[in-house]
């Protein structure tokens, strides 16, 4: 019988190790961690409005009904002249424009035309946690790299291990993790990966283990660069 080639044996071993449960220490690093970083998405048709988003709402030929800086309130409402509070949270920009046009057309205008533009998408946020000076939620406006994201939180704490930046991302419905070396990135020895809205960055492996609290699931995505996390 023909013996399998060494490369096939290695591939089988990799797949076998991926199928087992792992802990956050096994989150991919180096080239694997960069392998599936997708390009940053633009604020497009699929963006869903969130509280604190700032909108430009234009009602054609009706400047008195148009708003330049309309903020979505904590209840997900935007307040319009004549029609009052309109629920828009969870809607796309075009869907919200249609709702506003429908409300205006019910009593006040004939076939109103409404356009809505997202000026500030606060719903596009990342979470900074772990050994960082100012942890918290931060809005993503435009493109953002890992080093820029860490800078939003005023940088790692004095005792932080900059070689251990864990990035949590939802891929194909699962939370998955990868680990990056910020020290190497700052020296120009490694690429500065894109950080996407919804990402969670945890500085320090020990803090990541404490925050994530548990083992990771079997992770077929490991070979692609991320390892799936237990939970939702």
CORCORLIN-V489110 format. One record per backbone hydrogen bond with DSSP energy under -1.0 kcal/mol. NH is the residue of the N-H (numbers start at 0). CO is the residue of the C=O. Records with the same first field share a line. If there is no record, write none. Layout:
NH = CO / CO
This chain:
8 = 4
9 = 5
10 = 6
11 = 7
12 = 8
13 = 9
14 = 10
15 = 11
16 = 12
17 = 13
18 = 14
21 = 215
25 = 22
26 = 23
31 = 28
33 = 29
36 = 33
43 = 41
46 = 43
48 = 90
51 = 71
52 = 49
53 = 119
54 = 69
55 = 116
56 = 66
57 = 114
59 = 112
61 = 58
64 = 61
66 = 56
69 = 54
71 = 52
72 = 76
75 = 72
77 = 85
79 = 83
82 = 80
83 = 79
85 = 77
87 = 75
88 = 75
89 = 48
90 = 87
95 = 91
96 = 92
97 = 93
98 = 94
99 = 95
100 = 96
101 = 97
102 = 98
103 = 99
104 = 100
105 = 101
107 = 103
108 = 103
114 = 57
116 = 55
118 = 53
119 = 53
121 = 119
123 = 120
124 = 122
125 = 137
126 = 198
127 = 135
128 = 200
130 = 202
131 = 129
132 = 154
133 = 152
135 = 127
137 = 125
139 = 123
145 = 192
148 = 144
149 = 145
150 = 146
151 = 147
153 = 150
154 = 149
156 = 130
159 = 156
163 = 160
164 = 179
165 = 201
166 = 177
167 = 199
168 = 175
170 = 173
173 = 170
175 = 168
176 = 226
177 = 166
178 = 27
179 = 164
181 = 161
184 = 180
185 = 181
186 = 182
187 = 184
188 = 183
194 = 143
197 = 124
198 = 195
199 = 167
200 = 126
201 = 165
202 = 128
203 = 163
207 = 203
208 = 204
209 = 205
210 = 206
211 = 207
212 = 208
215 = 21
218 = 17
221 = 218
223 = 220
224 = 220
225 = 220
226 = 176
228 = 174
